[in-house]
């Protein structure tokens, strides 16, 4: 019997009192779960709910609009992680609605895979302003902080849309209808920030919690841990990713974050402001902060500012209120090749992950979780 | 975006490490590893060009096997090379 089978056998031996919903808050987790088909092998009354785990999906629509304008109007070299390029904003038909469309219209928009590439592009183009549009959770924002601390050239600035993961989970839990009974915490966020960051879920909300890695074995170990905690009624923070998510996390990364960035109230697309859930450059780095350097191109007359596109249920998908294929547009108006909402664009979006794994049937929301 | 890949360090110069995973080489920043600098031969978890933690060879190898499966199963081509 291999390790995965051992965890499955142990789970099947548990006497669950009823339906148990386990939320994950990481696109990487959702991808591993879906690709490995873990939903199909767990006990029937265990549900795995993808929650707020996609930074591109919650990146404010206003920020994407601003990035498009910086490329078109201010004629900067706009660099961003590739995920960001195809996310549409709400503009009338015929207007440029994504960074990739701005690129097609002649703007200098370049996909990058690392903050080090942004630094190199700026060094290679000394006479041109370069803006790095950086969305991401702690795991991605820490390398951005590292790049800032290492030193940026004068022509490079950052349009930062960094977010913290735990405040969105805290918001769901404080809402009174979180929609889950146990949490699997994100392994690489815990690698940076330390697993202890998730202790509040146990202490304040009395829910079973386990940090998981990205192999099916680690995820299954975490599912068993939280189910066992649920059955025993003894809740604690378990760590099923000990090999990489060390106690207290990565001290260098935390120091670089604290040195360069402030934690601020931040807007989540389709959700609203969540207190202390975003990162902003500290005032001493203002010379590299694109929000301070460039004019705000917000157009108050623009319709549906900040909202998800018409008919798109991404906001409910992100919060785990519905499953991807319960969205009205899933697989019909919205597919990876012609995405409407950000959850179908990003590799970490639950809709994109489900579609890529072959889930084609839309489902009416009759099996919708109780909210 | 949060996808991280284990790589083995083959050379280090300052904070820059030449790393390899399954025949693919990348320059990786060790700037976030200053409190626990890895050495040549070590395995690190790499995310957006930065090493975020060290790991064992066994853990690295099992992650690589998973990525092989994921890459085979993805039906949508990547956005860019």
Boltz contact constraints between the chains, C-beta under 6 A:
constraints:
  - contact:
      token1: [A, 28]
      token2: [B, 2]
      max_distance: 6.0
  - contact:
      token1: [A, 28]
      token2: [B, 3]
      max_distance: 6.0
  - contact:
      token1: [A, 35]
      token2: [B, 70]
      max_distance: 6.0
  - contact:
      token1: [A, 35]
      token2: [B, 73]
      max_distance: 6.0
  - contact:
      token1: [A, 81]
      token2: [B, 1]
      max_distance: 6.0
  - contact:
      token1: [A, 82]
      token2: [B, 79]
      max_distance: 6.0
  - contact:
      token1: [A, 82]
      token2: [B, 80]
      max_distance: 6.0
  - contact:
      token1: [A, 83]
      token2: [B, 1]
      max_distance: 6.0
  - contact:
      token1: [A, 111]
      token2: [B, 80]
      max_distance: 6.0
  - contact:
      token1: [A, 114]
      token2: [B, 48]
      max_distance: 6.0
  - contact:
      token1: [A, 114]
      token2: [B, 49]
      max_distance: 6.0
  - contact:
      token1: [A, 116]
      token2: [B, 29]
      max_distance: 6.0
  - contact:
      token1: [A, 116]
      token2: [B, 49]
      max_distance: 6.0
  - contact:
      token1: [A, 136]
      token2: [B, 1]
      max_distance: 6.0
  - contact:
      token1: [A, 139]
      token2: [B, 2]
      max_distance: 6.0
  - contact:
      token1: [A, 139]
      token2: [B, 47]
      max_distance: 6.0
  - contact:
      token1: [A, 140]
      token2: [B, 1]
      max_distance: 6.0
  - contact:
      token1: [A, 140]
      token2: [B, 48]
      max_distance: 6.0
  - contact:
      token1: [A, 143]
      token2: [B, 48]
      max_distance: 6.0
  - contact:
      token1: [A, 143]
      token2: [B, 50]
      max_distance: 6.0
  - contact:
      token1: [A, 146]
      token2: [B, 31]
      max_distance: 6.0
  - contact:
      token1: [A, 146]
      token2: [B, 32]
      max_distance: 6.0
  - contact:
      token1: [A, 150]
      token2: [B, 31]
      max_distance: 6.0
  - contact:
      token1: [A, 188]
      token2: [B, 2]
      max_distance: 6.0
  - contact:
      token1: [A, 188]
      token2: [B, 4]
      max_distance: 6.0
  - contact:
      token1: [A, 191]
      token2: [B, 52]
      max_distance: 6.0
  - contact:
      token1: [A, 191]
      token2: [B, 53]
      max_distance: 6.0
  - contact:
      token1: [A, 215]
      token2: [B, 62]
      max_distance: 6.0
  - contact:
      token1: [A, 215]
      token2: [B, 66]
      max_distance: 6.0
  - contact:
      token1: [A, 243]
      token2: [B, 55]
      max_distance: 6.0
  - contact:
      token1: [A, 243]
      token2: [B, 59]
      max_distance: 6.0
  - contact:
      token1: [A, 244]
      token2: [B, 45]
      max_distance: 6.0
  - contact:
      token1: [A, 244]
      token2: [B, 53]
      max_distance: 6.0
  - contact:
      token1: [A, 244]
      token2: [B, 55]
      max_distance: 6.0
  - contact:
      token1: [A, 251]
      token2: [B, 35]
      max_distance: 6.0
  - contact:
      token1: [A, 252]
      token2: [B, 32]
      max_distance: 6.0
  - contact:
      token1: [A, 252]
      token2: [B, 34]
      max_distance: 6.0
  - contact:
      token1: [A, 252]
      token2: [B, 35]
      max_distance: 6.0
  - contact:
      token1: [A, 253]
      token2: [B, 32]
      max_distance: 6.0
  - contact:
      token1: [A, 336]
      token2: [B, 76]
      max_distance: 6.0
  - contact:
      token1: [A, 348]
      token2: [B, 1]
      max_distance: 6.0
  - contact:
      token1: [A, 356]
      token2: [B, 74]
      max_distance: 6.0
  - contact:
      token1: [A, 356]
      token2: [B, 75]
      max_distance: 6.0
  - contact:
      token1: [A, 356]
      token2: [B, 76]
      max_distance: 6.0
